[in-house]
Amino acid sequence: MNDKFRAAGLSLRLITALILAAVLIAAWVMGGWYVCALVAVLALAGMGEFLFLFQHDGGWGMKTLGLLLGAVYLASAAFLPAMSAQPALAFCIMATALYALVCWSREKNLDPLRRAAVMICGLLYMPVLLVPAMHFSRWEQLFVVLLPAVSDMAAYFAGVSFGAHPVWPGVSPKKSVEGAIAGLAASIIVSCIMGASIGSAPLAAFAVLGLVMGVMAQLGDFFESAVKRAVNVKDSSHLLPGHGGVLDRLDSISFCVGTYAAVSALYPFFPV
């Protein structure tokens, strides 16, 4: 019976993965506003999951305002040039501060400040980190999705097959040193292959980029694991059958998008 349930779970996970891959590929092929719309939807869904993790029951004012502010920021980033989103971010933070002030004037405790902190962290964690992908070139968009995906798969299979030494047991006991090394190796290989094929920087630069991106992909995974352990849940939600929630799928990608946006601003890796 356990084998049947396990097989059913794997089938459900595979079906969900194929649907997600089809949506991602379709948006990437069509490009432009389709990518912007997909990034916006995923960012808002991830932010919503983050807000619900820290206040599952009640707190509808915080959740509603947080998602509205996230939508404002994402819309400004999609419809305006990249730097024009910064005033929108400032507006969102000030609106959150005003919300905390009004709530504190009534409650006179730390809860409004905690809720405001959760709102700002959710905004920074999903919309702000993912927004740069709207303005990446097509190959950069492929790079920041493919690299963490391959790294995650390599780390998982190596960890299951050979993992014996926990890499950070205080945060995620099941992740192993062997899996982490395999993930980093896969990141470097993916980066070098894409660099040799379509890159505009030396191969050595892509090897370093792959290493940095691999480290950040794993740190993104660890960060989300820590968040879930802090609130004592296994998955960020049940939105994606067999995969958990949107945060469970975007934890590595969000860190990779933010990292690549910072690095590529200093050193171009792909042709514009």
Secondary structure, 3 states (H helix, E strand, C coil): CHHHHHHHHHHHHHHHHHHHHHHHHHHHHHCCHHHHHHHHHHHHHHHHHHHHHHCCCCCHHHHHHHHHHHHHHHHHHHHCCHHHHHHHHHHHHHHHHHHHHHHHHHHCCCHHHHHHHHHHHHHHHHHHHHHHHHHCCHHHHHHHHHHHHHHHHHHHHHHHHHCCCECCCCCCCCCEHHHHHHHHHHHHHHHHHHHHHHCCCCHHHHHHHHHHHHHHHHHHHHHHHHHHHHHCCCCCCCCECCCECHHHHHHHHHHHHHHHHHHHHHCCCCCC
